[in-house]
């Protein structure tokens, strides 16, 4: 399952990044807290494919499907 698959109000733990994700994105996402083992919650999932909002620690980030679909969670 990917981060993009999370529904509003659910949470998961990051497992890994897909190999298709560019190393620059991996580095930046890790700096923001999106690293393997981190607990992430989907706090808002708007309709029509708009970016979703995810809570990592005490911060909320917006990710669109092109990035969130490349982060594997469990």
HTML snippet that shows the backbone in 3Dmol.js (N, CA, C, O; Angstrom):
<script src="https://3Dmol.org/build/3Dmol-min.js"></script>
<div id="view" style="width:600px;height:400px;position:relative"></div>
<script>
const pdb = `
ATOM      1  N   UNK A   1       0.855  -1.173   0.000  1.00  0.00           N
ATOM      2  CA  UNK A   1       0.000   0.000   0.000  1.00  0.00           C
ATOM      3  C   UNK A   1       0.901   1.237   0.000  1.00  0.00           C
ATOM      4  O   UNK A   1       1.991   1.219   0.573  1.00  0.00           O
ATOM      5  N   UNK A   2       0.446   2.290  -0.635  1.00  0.00           N
ATOM      6  CA  UNK A   2       1.227   3.524  -0.685  1.00  0.00           C
ATOM      7  C   UNK A   2       0.598   4.589   0.220  1.00  0.00           C
ATOM      8  O   UNK A   2      -0.538   4.450   0.673  1.00  0.00           O
ATOM      9  N   UNK A   3       1.347   5.629   0.463  1.00  0.00           N
ATOM     10  CA  UNK A   3       0.854   6.732   1.278  1.00  0.00           C
ATOM     11  C   UNK A   3      -0.402   7.344   0.663  1.00  0.00           C
ATOM     12  O   UNK A   3      -1.307   7.763   1.384  1.00  0.00           O
ATOM     13  N   UNK A   4      -0.458   7.394  -0.648  1.00  0.00           N
ATOM     14  CA  UNK A   4      -1.618   7.972  -1.337  1.00  0.00           C
ATOM     15  C   UNK A   4      -2.884   7.156  -1.088  1.00  0.00           C
ATOM     16  O   UNK A   4      -3.987   7.695  -1.174  1.00  0.00           O
ATOM     17  N   UNK A   5      -2.744   5.865  -0.781  1.00  0.00           N
ATOM     18  CA  UNK A   5      -3.895   4.998  -0.539  1.00  0.00           C
ATOM     19  C   UNK A   5      -4.552   5.234   0.810  1.00  0.00           C
ATOM     20  O   UNK A   5      -5.682   4.794   1.025  1.00  0.00           O
ATOM     21  N   UNK A   6      -3.868   5.924   1.732  1.00  0.00           N
ATOM     22  CA  UNK A   6      -4.452   6.185   3.049  1.00  0.00           C
ATOM     23  C   UNK A   6      -5.702   7.046   2.920  1.00  0.00           C
ATOM     24  O   UNK A   6      -5.742   8.014   2.161  1.00  0.00           O
ATOM     25  N   UNK A   7      -6.702   6.669   3.672  1.00  0.00           N
ATOM     26  CA  UNK A   7      -7.941   7.440   3.720  1.00  0.00           C
ATOM     27  C   UNK A   7      -7.858   8.449   4.860  1.00  0.00           C
ATOM     28  O   UNK A   7      -7.085   8.278   5.803  1.00  0.00           O
ATOM     29  N   UNK A   8      -8.651   9.482   4.761  1.00  0.00           N
ATOM     30  CA  UNK A   8      -8.681  10.499   5.802  1.00  0.00           C
ATOM     31  C   UNK A   8      -8.991   9.855   7.149  1.00  0.00           C
ATOM     32  O   UNK A   8      -9.912   9.046   7.258  1.00  0.00           O
ATOM     33  N   UNK A   9      -8.222  10.216   8.172  1.00  0.00           N
ATOM     34  CA  UNK A   9      -8.434   9.683   9.506  1.00  0.00           C
ATOM     35  C   UNK A   9      -7.692   8.388   9.800  1.00  0.00           C
ATOM     36  O   UNK A   9      -7.773   7.873  10.915  1.00  0.00           O
ATOM     37  N   UNK A  10      -6.967   7.852   8.814  1.00  0.00           N
ATOM     38  CA  UNK A  10      -6.197   6.628   9.035  1.00  0.00           C
ATOM     39  C   UNK A  10      -4.712   6.955   9.116  1.00  0.00           C
ATOM     40  O   UNK A  10      -4.273   8.043   8.744  1.00  0.00           O
ATOM     41  N   UNK A  11      -3.956   5.988   9.611  1.00  0.00           N
ATOM     42  CA  UNK A  11      -2.519   6.200   9.731  1.00  0.00           C
ATOM     43  C   UNK A  11      -1.774   4.930   9.365  1.00  0.00           C
ATOM     44  O   UNK A  11      -2.361   3.852   9.272  1.00  0.00           O
ATOM     45  N   UNK A  12      -0.480   5.074   9.159  1.00  0.00           N
ATOM     46  CA  UNK A  12       0.371   3.949   8.773  1.00  0.00           C
ATOM     47  C   UNK A  12       1.815   4.292   9.102  1.00  0.00           C
ATOM     48  O   UNK A  12       2.133   5.408   9.513  1.00  0.00           O
ATOM     49  N   UNK A  13       2.675   3.308   8.909  1.00  0.00           N
ATOM     50  CA  UNK A  13       4.102   3.481   9.137  1.00  0.00           C
ATOM     51  C   UNK A  13       4.841   3.383   7.815  1.00  0.00           C
ATOM     52  O   UNK A  13       4.585   2.474   7.026  1.00  0.00           O
ATOM     53  N   UNK A  14       5.753   4.310   7.569  1.00  0.00           N
ATOM     54  CA  UNK A  14       6.521   4.305   6.326  1.00  0.00           C
ATOM     55  C   UNK A  14       7.426   3.076   6.302  1.00  0.00           C
ATOM     56  O   UNK A  14       8.137   2.796   7.267  1.00  0.00           O
ATOM     57  N   UNK A  15       7.388   2.346   5.183  1.00  0.00           N
ATOM     58  CA  UNK A  15       8.261   1.190   5.005  1.00  0.00           C
ATOM     59  C   UNK A  15       9.468   1.529   4.145  1.00  0.00           C
ATOM     60  O   UNK A  15      10.604   1.220   4.506  1.00  0.00           O
ATOM     61  N   UNK A  16       9.215   2.177   2.987  1.00  0.00           N
ATOM     62  CA  UNK A  16      10.312   2.481   2.070  1.00  0.00           C
ATOM     63  C   UNK A  16       9.846   3.462   1.004  1.00  0.00           C
ATOM     64  O   UNK A  16       8.669   3.810   0.913  1.00  0.00           O
ATOM     65  N   UNK A  17      10.813   3.893   0.202  1.00  0.00           N
ATOM     66  CA  UNK A  17      10.530   4.716  -0.970  1.00  0.00           C
ATOM     67  C   UNK A  17      10.680   3.829  -2.203  1.00  0.00           C
ATOM     68  O   UNK A  17      11.581   2.991  -2.256  1.00  0.00           O
ATOM     69  N   UNK A  18       9.819   4.002  -3.182  1.00  0.00           N
ATOM     70  CA  UNK A  18       9.956   3.276  -4.442  1.00  0.00           C
ATOM     71  C   UNK A  18      11.207   3.768  -5.172  1.00  0.00           C
ATOM     72  O   UNK A  18      11.603   4.923  -5.020  1.00  0.00           O
ATOM     73  N   UNK A  19      11.812   2.912  -5.945  1.00  0.00           N
ATOM     74  CA  UNK A  19      13.037   3.275  -6.657  1.00  0.00           C
ATOM     75  C   UNK A  19      12.798   4.373  -7.691  1.00  0.00           C
ATOM     76  O   UNK A  19      13.739   5.056  -8.094  1.00  0.00           O
ATOM     77  N   UNK A  20      11.553   4.547  -8.124  1.00  0.00           N
ATOM     78  CA  UNK A  20      11.245   5.582  -9.113  1.00  0.00           C
ATOM     79  C   UNK A  20      11.326   6.996  -8.524  1.00  0.00           C
ATOM     80  O   UNK A  20      11.389   7.976  -9.266  1.00  0.00           O
ATOM     81  N   UNK A  21      11.323   7.098  -7.196  1.00  0.00           N
ATOM     82  CA  UNK A  21      11.403   8.417  -6.554  1.00  0.00           C
ATOM     83  C   UNK A  21      12.836   8.937  -6.633  1.00  0.00           C
ATOM     84  O   UNK A  21      13.776   8.271  -6.200  1.00  0.00           O
ATOM     85  N   UNK A  22      12.985  10.119  -7.185  1.00  0.00           N
ATOM     86  CA  UNK A  22      14.315  10.717  -7.351  1.00  0.00           C
ATOM     87  C   UNK A  22      15.012  10.891  -6.011  1.00  0.00           C
ATOM     88  O   UNK A  22      14.361  11.144  -4.998  1.00  0.00           O
ATOM     89  N   UNK A  23      16.324  10.756  -6.002  1.00  0.00           N
ATOM     90  CA  UNK A  23      17.087  10.826  -4.752  1.00  0.00           C
ATOM     91  C   UNK A  23      16.919  12.172  -4.047  1.00  0.00           C
ATOM     92  O   UNK A  23      16.953  12.231  -2.818  1.00  0.00           O
ATOM     93  N   UNK A  24      16.738  13.253  -4.810  1.00  0.00           N
ATOM     94  CA  UNK A  24      16.532  14.565  -4.191  1.00  0.00           C
ATOM     95  C   UNK A  24      15.244  14.577  -3.368  1.00  0.00           C
ATOM     96  O   UNK A  24      15.201  15.128  -2.268  1.00  0.00           O
ATOM     97  N   UNK A  25      14.189  13.956  -3.921  1.00  0.00           N
ATOM     98  CA  UNK A  25      12.929  13.859  -3.191  1.00  0.00           C
ATOM     99  C   UNK A  25      13.091  12.992  -1.951  1.00  0.00           C
ATOM    100  O   UNK A  25      12.580  13.337  -0.885  1.00  0.00           O
ATOM    101  N   UNK A  26      13.794  11.875  -2.075  1.00  0.00           N
ATOM    102  CA  UNK A  26      14.021  10.993  -0.925  1.00  0.00           C
ATOM    103  C   UNK A  26      14.720  11.742   0.209  1.00  0.00           C
ATOM    104  O   UNK A  26      14.330  11.651   1.373  1.00  0.00           O
ATOM    105  N   UNK A  27      15.743  12.472  -0.157  1.00  0.00           N
ATOM    106  CA  UNK A  27      16.498  13.227   0.848  1.00  0.00           C
ATOM    107  C   UNK A  27      15.608  14.256   1.532  1.00  0.00           C
ATOM    108  O   UNK A  27      15.582  14.339   2.760  1.00  0.00           O
ATOM    109  N   UNK A  28      14.884  15.033   0.749  1.00  0.00           N
ATOM    110  CA  UNK A  28      14.038  16.092   1.319  1.00  0.00           C
ATOM    111  C   UNK A  28      12.917  15.506   2.157  1.00  0.00           C
ATOM    112  O   UNK A  28      12.634  16.013   3.243  1.00  0.00           O
ATOM    113  N   UNK A  29      12.270  14.448   1.680  1.00  0.00           N
ATOM    114  CA  UNK A  29      11.201  13.815   2.443  1.00  0.00           C
ATOM    115  C   UNK A  29      11.726  13.265   3.764  1.00  0.00           C
ATOM    116  O   UNK A  29      11.055  13.366   4.791  1.00  0.00           O
ATOM    117  N   UNK A  30      12.915  12.687   3.742  1.00  0.00           N
ATOM    118  CA  UNK A  30      13.517  12.171   4.976  1.00  0.00           C
ATOM    119  C   UNK A  30      13.796  13.312   5.951  1.00  0.00           C
ATOM    120  O   UNK A  30      13.594  13.159   7.156  1.00  0.00           O
ATOM    121  N   UNK A  31      14.254  14.443   5.446  1.00  0.00           N
ATOM    122  CA  UNK A  31      14.505  15.609   6.292  1.00  0.00           C
ATOM    123  C   UNK A  31      13.221  16.113   6.940  1.00  0.00           C
ATOM    124  O   UNK A  31      13.246  16.635   8.055  1.00  0.00           O
ATOM    125  N   UNK A  32      12.100  15.957   6.242  1.00  0.00           N
ATOM    126  CA  UNK A  32      10.808  16.414   6.753  1.00  0.00           C
ATOM    127  C   UNK A  32      10.166  15.406   7.707  1.00  0.00           C
ATOM    128  O   UNK A  32       9.167  15.718   8.356  1.00  0.00           O
ATOM    129  N   UNK A  33      10.733  14.203   7.795  1.00  0.00           N
ATOM    130  CA  UNK A  33      10.197  13.196   8.708  1.00  0.00           C
ATOM    131  C   UNK A  33       9.588  11.993   8.037  1.00  0.00           C
ATOM    132  O   UNK A  33       9.183  11.051   8.719  1.00  0.00           O
ATOM    133  N   UNK A  34       9.511  11.993   6.719  1.00  0.00           N
ATOM    134  CA  UNK A  34       8.960  10.859   5.981  1.00  0.00           C
ATOM    135  C   UNK A  34      10.063   9.824   5.760  1.00  0.00           C
ATOM    136  O   UNK A  34      10.556   9.673   4.642  1.00  0.00           O
ATOM    137  N   UNK A  35      10.451   9.115   6.812  1.00  0.00           N
ATOM    138  CA  UNK A  35      11.499   8.121   6.676  1.00  0.00           C
ATOM    139  C   UNK A  35      10.994   6.782   7.212  1.00  0.00           C
ATOM    140  O   UNK A  35      10.054   6.757   8.007  1.00  0.00           O
ATOM    141  N   UNK A  36      11.598   5.678   6.795  1.00  0.00           N
ATOM    142  CA  UNK A  36      11.136   4.356   7.240  1.00  0.00           C
ATOM    143  C   UNK A  36      11.028   4.269   8.761  1.00  0.00           C
ATOM    144  O   UNK A  36      11.925   4.678   9.498  1.00  0.00           O
ATOM    145  N   UNK A  37       9.898   3.721   9.198  1.00  0.00           N
ATOM    146  CA  UNK A  37       9.627   3.577  10.622  1.00  0.00           C
ATOM    147  C   UNK A  37       8.799   4.700  11.214  1.00  0.00           C
ATOM    148  O   UNK A  37       8.315   4.585  12.340  1.00  0.00           O
ATOM    149  N   UNK A  38       8.627   5.787  10.469  1.00  0.00           N
ATOM    150  CA  UNK A  38       7.872   6.948  10.979  1.00  0.00           C
ATOM    151  C   UNK A  38       6.373   6.728  10.822  1.00  0.00           C
ATOM    152  O   UNK A  38       5.910   6.218   9.802  1.00  0.00           O
ATOM    153  N   UNK A  39       5.625   7.119  11.848  1.00  0.00           N
ATOM    154  CA  UNK A  39       4.167   7.012  11.860  1.00  0.00           C
ATOM    155  C   UNK A  39       3.587   8.258  11.191  1.00  0.00           C
ATOM    156  O   UNK A  39       3.936   9.382  11.551  1.00  0.00           O
ATOM    157  N   UNK A  40       2.687   8.050  10.203  1.00  0.00           N
ATOM    158  CA  UNK A  40       2.096   9.156   9.448  1.00  0.00           C
ATOM    159  C   UNK A  40       0.584   8.994   9.413  1.00  0.00           C
ATOM    160  O   UNK A  40       0.075   7.886   9.248  1.00  0.00           O
ATOM    161  N   UNK A  41      -0.134  10.108   9.568  1.00  0.00           N
ATOM    162  CA  UNK A  41      -1.595  10.091   9.521  1.00  0.00           C
ATOM    163  C   UNK A  41      -2.090  10.966   8.382  1.00  0.00           C
ATOM    164  O   UNK A  41      -1.536  12.036   8.128  1.00  0.00           O
ATOM    165  N   UNK A  42      -3.125  10.519   7.700  1.00  0.00           N
ATOM    166  CA  UNK A  42      -3.774  11.325   6.654  1.00  0.00           C
ATOM    167  C   UNK A  42      -4.849  12.153   7.344  1.00  0.00           C
ATOM    168  O   UNK A  42      -5.821  11.606   7.865  1.00  0.00           O
ATOM    169  N   UNK A  43      -4.679  13.464   7.347  1.00  0.00           N
ATOM    170  CA  UNK A  43      -5.619  14.335   8.060  1.00  0.00           C
ATOM    171  C   UNK A  43      -6.656  14.971   7.143  1.00  0.00           C
ATOM    172  O   UNK A  43      -7.692  15.434   7.621  1.00  0.00           O
ATOM    173  N   UNK A  44      -6.404  15.004   5.841  1.00  0.00           N
ATOM    174  CA  UNK A  44      -7.379  15.553   4.904  1.00  0.00           C
ATOM    175  C   UNK A  44      -7.180  14.926   3.537  1.00  0.00           C
ATOM    176  O   UNK A  44      -6.071  14.883   3.005  1.00  0.00           O
ATOM    177  N   UNK A  45      -8.279  14.441   2.983  1.00  0.00           N
ATOM    178  CA  UNK A  45      -8.248  13.827   1.658  1.00  0.00           C
ATOM    179  C   UNK A  45      -9.335  14.466   0.799  1.00  0.00           C
ATOM    180  O   UNK A  45     -10.436  13.926   0.693  1.00  0.00           O
ATOM    181  N   UNK A  46      -9.034  15.617   0.183  1.00  0.00           N
ATOM    182  CA  UNK A  46     -10.043  16.306  -0.616  1.00  0.00           C
ATOM    183  C   UNK A  46     -10.402  15.519  -1.875  1.00  0.00           C
ATOM    184  O   UNK A  46      -9.666  14.629  -2.300  1.00  0.00           O
ATOM    185  N   UNK A  47     -11.515  15.855  -2.443  1.00  0.00           N
ATOM    186  CA  UNK A  47     -11.960  15.154  -3.651  1.00  0.00           C
ATOM    187  C   UNK A  47     -11.256  15.688  -4.901  1.00  0.00           C
ATOM    188  O   UNK A  47     -10.504  16.661  -4.840  1.00  0.00           O
ATOM    189  N   UNK A  48     -11.509  15.053  -5.994  1.00  0.00           N
ATOM    190  CA  UNK A  48     -11.015  15.441  -7.314  1.00  0.00           C
ATOM    191  C   UNK A  48      -9.494  15.387  -7.443  1.00  0.00           C
ATOM    192  O   UNK A  48      -8.917  16.106  -8.259  1.00  0.00           O
ATOM    193  N   UNK A  49      -8.837  14.539  -6.643  1.00  0.00           N
ATOM    194  CA  UNK A  49      -7.404  14.332  -6.797  1.00  0.00           C
ATOM    195  C   UNK A  49      -6.516  15.444  -6.275  1.00  0.00           C
ATOM    196  O   UNK A  49      -5.328  15.482  -6.593  1.00  0.00           O
ATOM    197  N   UNK A  50      -7.065  16.345  -5.484  1.00  0.00           N
ATOM    198  CA  UNK A  50      -6.249  17.418  -4.898  1.00  0.00           C
ATOM    199  C   UNK A  50      -5.242  16.806  -3.929  1.00  0.00           C
ATOM    200  O   UNK A  50      -5.471  15.708  -3.421  1.00  0.00           O
ATOM    201  N   UNK A  51      -4.132  17.494  -3.664  1.00  0.00           N
ATOM    202  CA  UNK A  51      -3.137  16.967  -2.723  1.00  0.00           C
ATOM    203  C   UNK A  51      -3.744  16.667  -1.355  1.00  0.00           C
ATOM    204  O   UNK A  51      -4.621  17.386  -0.875  1.00  0.00           O
ATOM    205  N   UNK A  52      -3.260  15.589  -0.739  1.00  0.00           N
ATOM    206  CA  UNK A  52      -3.720  15.210   0.596  1.00  0.00           C
ATOM    207  C   UNK A  52      -2.806  15.832   1.647  1.00  0.00           C
ATOM    208  O   UNK A  52      -1.657  16.177   1.369  1.00  0.00           O
ATOM    209  N   UNK A  53      -3.341  15.968   2.861  1.00  0.00           N
ATOM    210  CA  UNK A  53      -2.569  16.502   3.971  1.00  0.00           C
ATOM    211  C   UNK A  53      -2.202  15.354   4.917  1.00  0.00           C
ATOM    212  O   UNK A  53      -3.050  14.548   5.301  1.00  0.00           O
ATOM    213  N   UNK A  54      -0.917  15.302   5.281  1.00  0.00           N
ATOM    214  CA  UNK A  54      -0.405  14.244   6.144  1.00  0.00           C
ATOM    215  C   UNK A  54       0.266  14.852   7.361  1.00  0.00           C
ATOM    216  O   UNK A  54       0.987  15.843   7.251  1.00  0.00           O
ATOM    217  N   UNK A  55       0.025  14.248   8.540  1.00  0.00           N
ATOM    218  CA  UNK A  55       0.666  14.702   9.771  1.00  0.00           C
ATOM    219  C   UNK A  55       1.846  13.788  10.063  1.00  0.00           C
ATOM    220  O   UNK A  55       1.708  12.567  10.139  1.00  0.00           O
ATOM    221  N   UNK A  56       3.014  14.412  10.225  1.00  0.00           N
ATOM    222  CA  UNK A  56       4.240  13.727  10.631  1.00  0.00           C
ATOM    223  C   UNK A  56       4.712  14.453  11.873  1.00  0.00           C
ATOM    224  O   UNK A  56       4.990  15.652  11.828  1.00  0.00           O
ATOM    225  N   UNK A  57       4.804  13.728  12.991  1.00  0.00           N
ATOM    226  CA  UNK A  57       5.100  14.348  14.284  1.00  0.00           C
ATOM    227  C   UNK A  57       4.037  15.406  14.558  1.00  0.00           C
ATOM    228  O   UNK A  57       2.860  15.054  14.631  1.00  0.00           O
ATOM    229  N   UNK A  58       4.374  16.648  14.709  1.00  0.00           N
ATOM    230  CA  UNK A  58       3.391  17.703  14.968  1.00  0.00           C
ATOM    231  C   UNK A  58       3.252  18.666  13.801  1.00  0.00           C
ATOM    232  O   UNK A  58       2.796  19.796  13.977  1.00  0.00           O
ATOM    233  N   UNK A  59       3.637  18.230  12.620  1.00  0.00           N
ATOM    234  CA  UNK A  59       3.604  19.096  11.451  1.00  0.00           C
ATOM    235  C   UNK A  59       2.742  18.461  10.366  1.00  0.00           C
ATOM    236  O   UNK A  59       2.730  17.240  10.207  1.00  0.00           O
ATOM    237  N   UNK A  60       2.026  19.292   9.625  1.00  0.00           N
ATOM    238  CA  UNK A  60       1.173  18.814   8.535  1.00  0.00           C
ATOM    239  C   UNK A  60       1.780  19.234   7.205  1.00  0.00           C
ATOM    240  O   UNK A  60       2.144  20.394   7.011  1.00  0.00           O
ATOM    241  N   UNK A  61       1.883  18.265   6.285  1.00  0.00           N
ATOM    242  CA  UNK A  61       2.441  18.508   4.957  1.00  0.00           C
ATOM    243  C   UNK A  61       1.433  18.118   3.895  1.00  0.00           C
ATOM    244  O   UNK A  61       0.604  17.232   4.105  1.00  0.00           O
ATOM    245  N   UNK A  62       1.507  18.781   2.764  1.00  0.00           N
ATOM    246  CA  UNK A  62       0.664  18.472   1.613  1.00  0.00           C
ATOM    247  C   UNK A  62       1.510  17.751   0.565  1.00  0.00           C
ATOM    248  O   UNK A  62       2.559  18.243   0.150  1.00  0.00           O
ATOM    249  N   UNK A  63       1.036  16.576   0.147  1.00  0.00           N
ATOM    250  CA  UNK A  63       1.717  15.826  -0.915  1.00  0.00           C
ATOM    251  C   UNK A  63       0.707  15.444  -1.979  1.00  0.00           C
ATOM    252  O   UNK A  63      -0.415  15.043  -1.669  1.00  0.00           O
ATOM    253  N   UNK A  64       1.108  15.570  -3.232  1.00  0.00           N
ATOM    254  CA  UNK A  64       0.218  15.143  -4.300  1.00  0.00           C
ATOM    255  C   UNK A  64       0.481  13.678  -4.623  1.00  0.00           C
ATOM    256  O   UNK A  64       1.393  13.060  -4.075  1.00  0.00           O
ATOM    257  N   UNK A  65      -0.332  13.136  -5.520  1.00  0.00           N
ATOM    258  CA  UNK A  65      -0.247  11.704  -5.811  1.00  0.00           C
ATOM    259  C   UNK A  65       1.061  11.302  -6.481  1.00  0.00           C
ATOM    260  O   UNK A  65       1.488  10.156  -6.338  1.00  0.00           O
ATOM    261  N   UNK A  66       1.711  12.212  -7.208  1.00  0.00           N
ATOM    262  CA  UNK A  66       2.948  11.858  -7.903  1.00  0.00           C
ATOM    263  C   UNK A  66       4.076  11.540  -6.927  1.00  0.00           C
ATOM    264  O   UNK A  66       4.997  10.799  -7.270  1.00  0.00           O
ATOM    265  N   UNK A  67       4.015  12.086  -5.725  1.00  0.00           N
ATOM    266  CA  UNK A  67       5.029  11.803  -4.708  1.00  0.00           C
ATOM    267  C   UNK A  67       4.509  10.762  -3.714  1.00  0.00           C
ATOM    268  O   UNK A  67       5.195   9.779  -3.431  1.00  0.00           O
ATOM    269  N   UNK A  68       3.306  10.972  -3.184  1.00  0.00           N
ATOM    270  CA  UNK A  68       2.755  10.093  -2.156  1.00  0.00           C
ATOM    271  C   UNK A  68       2.575   8.660  -2.654  1.00  0.00           C
ATOM    272  O   UNK A  68       2.640   7.723  -1.859  1.00  0.00           O
ATOM    273  N   UNK A  69       2.353   8.478  -3.938  1.00  0.00           N
ATOM    274  CA  UNK A  69       2.175   7.127  -4.474  1.00  0.00           C
ATOM    275  C   UNK A  69       3.506   6.371  -4.584  1.00  0.00           C
ATOM    276  O   UNK A  69       3.513   5.184  -4.910  1.00  0.00           O
ATOM    277  N   UNK A  70       4.621   7.041  -4.317  1.00  0.00           N
ATOM    278  CA  UNK A  70       5.936   6.400  -4.371  1.00  0.00           C
ATOM    279  C   UNK A  70       6.505   6.121  -2.975  1.00  0.00           C
ATOM    280  O   UNK A  70       7.673   5.756  -2.837  1.00  0.00           O
ATOM    281  N   UNK A  71       5.678   6.296  -1.949  1.00  0.00           N
ATOM    282  CA  UNK A  71       6.079   6.004  -0.578  1.00  0.00           C
ATOM    283  C   UNK A  71       5.267   4.806  -0.097  1.00  0.00           C
ATOM    284  O   UNK A  71       4.041   4.877  -0.013  1.00  0.00           O
ATOM    285  N   UNK A  72       5.945   3.708   0.218  1.00  0.00           N
ATOM    286  CA  UNK A  72       5.275   2.483   0.647  1.00  0.00           C
ATOM    287  C   UNK A  72       5.058   2.518   2.152  1.00  0.00           C
ATOM    288  O   UNK A  72       5.972   2.829   2.916  1.00  0.00           O
ATOM    289  N   UNK A  73       3.830   2.192   2.570  1.00  0.00           N
ATOM    290  CA  UNK A  73       3.480   2.187   3.993  1.00  0.00           C
ATOM    291  C   UNK A  73       2.821   0.868   4.363  1.00  0.00           C
ATOM    292  O   UNK A  73       2.385   0.108   3.498  1.00  0.00           O
ATOM    293  N   UNK A  74       2.757   0.613   5.660  1.00  0.00           N
ATOM    294  CA  UNK A  74       2.073  -0.588   6.159  1.00  0.00           C
ATOM    295  C   UNK A  74       1.213  -0.211   7.351  1.00  0.00           C
ATOM    296  O   UNK A  74       0.548  -1.071   7.929  1.00  0.00           O
TER     297      UNK A  74
END
`;
const viewer = $3Dmol.createViewer("view");
viewer.addModel(pdb, "pdb");
viewer.setStyle({}, {cartoon: {color: "spectrum"}});
viewer.zoomTo();
viewer.render();
</script>
